Amino acid sequence: MLAALIIGLELASAMELPWAPMPALAEPSFGAEPLFDVIEERGWHLVSPAPRERSKKEVDRAEKLTRAGVHLGDAQLARAFAAARSPLRGGTSSAPTPVGFRAAPVTTLFNLWTHEALPLLPGLSPSDRFHDFLRDHYTNQATRMDTRLIDILAQVARHFTARRIDVVSGFRSPKYNLMLRKKGREVARGSQHPEGTAVDFRIRGVPIKKLAQYVRSLQRGGVGLYPRSQFVHSDTGKVRYWTGS
């Protein structure tokens, strides 16, 4: 059997059969991809994100930081009064006030809600700051206040020689005014406060009845006496008088 196998191999080698190589396999084509632009892609990460919408509390806090109003306490007000009345500052001296020296204020308005102070200087109108000073402390909104209120407050200060007038309320937004009415507070439906024509105030050391009596004598508008709440209401509307609680 081995001999037969050897003979078969010899016969196969003797035959010159044609040889052809196997065809090569075609390489798969995946298509050309665009190059990755590192600079362009990095630029998307350097773009600042869209600003986040601030809440009402954040907006109010930012406005307070930029507001021109001055926040003072009793000790700071006392030092300011002493400096204003010093002879070197033109306060109590009988000589004319030199140019460039600070004149003593007629009085200083002090907002009991915001603790801001606004001096009333002789010959100078604080109307620009007056509107913001009497803003609604609840909504932080301001309006154009009737500047005739400045004259009333200045007259009251001169009459009682008051160095300070405490402001209890100025402008009240319709929203705040409605909220006070719902809580049962003594707030009129047609209140002058939302109109920017009223201010509630008091003077330390001056009886409320005596203060209201003088304001009524001015005949400048409505005057309300609130003995329990300890303030006087004054507005520039029609002349009328009343007593609340």
CORQUINOR-V602907 format. One record per backbone hydrogen bond with DSSP energy under -0.5 kcal/mol. CO is the residue of the C=O (numbers start at 1). NH is the residue of the N-H. E is the energy in kcal/mol with one decimal. If there is no record, write none. Layout:
co->[CO/CO]
nh->[NH/NH]
e->[E/E]
This chain:
co->[1/2/3/4/5/6/7/8/9/10/11/15/28/35/36/37/38/39/40/41/41/42/42/43/55/56/57/58/59/60/61/62/63/70/70/73/74/75/76/77/78/79/80/81/83/85/86/86/87/90/98/104/107/108/109/110/110/111/115/116/117/118/119/120/120/121/124/126/126/127/128/129/130/132/134/135/136/141/143/145/146/147/147/148/149/150/151/152/153/154/155/156/157/157/161/163/165/165/166/166/167/169/173/174/175/176/177/178/179/180/181/185/188/192/192/193/193/196/197/199/200/200/201/202/203/205/207/208/209/210/211/212/213/214/215/215/216/221/222/223/224/224/225/226/226/231/232/233/234/240/242/244]
nh->[5/6/7/8/9/10/11/12/13/14/15/17/30/37/38/41/42/43/44/44/45/45/46/47/59/60/61/62/63/64/65/66/67/72/117/77/78/79/80/81/82/83/84/85/86/92/89/91/90/104/101/122/120/165/118/112/167/115/72/111/70/109/121/106/107/124/126/129/130/131/132/133/134/135/171/137/140/136/145/147/149/150/151/152/153/154/155/156/157/158/159/160/161/162/163/108/110/167/168/202/112/200/177/178/179/180/181/182/183/185/184/187/191/195/197/172/196/146/236/234/168/169/232/166/206/207/211/212/213/214/215/216/217/218/218/220/219/240/235/242/226/233/244/230/231/226/201/224/199/223/225/227]
e->[-1.7/-1.9/-2.0/-1.8/-1.7/-2.0/-2.0/-1.8/-2.1/-1.7/-1.1/-1.3/-0.5/-0.7/-0.9/-2.3/-2.2/-1.5/-0.9/-0.6/-0.7/-0.7/-0.9/-0.7/-2.2/-2.3/-2.1/-2.1/-2.1/-1.9/-1.4/-1.1/-0.8/-0.6/-1.9/-2.2/-2.2/-1.9/-2.0/-2.4/-2.2/-2.1/-2.2/-1.9/-0.7/-0.8/-1.5/-2.2/-1.1/-0.6/-1.8/-0.5/-3.3/-2.1/-2.6/-0.6/-2.9/-2.1/-2.1/-2.7/-0.6/-2.9/-0.8/-3.3/-0.9/-1.6/-0.6/-0.5/-2.4/-1.3/-0.6/-2.6/-1.7/-1.5/-2.9/-0.5/-2.0/-3.3/-1.0/-0.7/-1.9/-1.1/-0.8/-1.6/-2.4/-2.5/-2.4/-2.2/-2.3/-2.2/-2.3/-2.1/-0.6/-2.2/-0.6/-1.2/-2.6/-0.6/-0.6/-1.8/-2.0/-3.0/-2.9/-2.3/-1.9/-2.2/-1.7/-2.2/-1.5/-2.5/-1.4/-2.1/-1.2/-0.6/-1.9/-0.7/-1.5/-2.8/-1.8/-2.2/-2.5/-1.4/-2.9/-2.3/-1.9/-0.5/-2.3/-2.8/-2.2/-1.7/-2.2/-2.3/-1.3/-0.8/-0.8/-0.5/-1.2/-0.6/-2.2/-1.5/-0.5/-2.8/-3.2/-1.3/-1.5/-1.8/-2.2/-1.9/-2.4/-2.4/-2.2/-0.5]
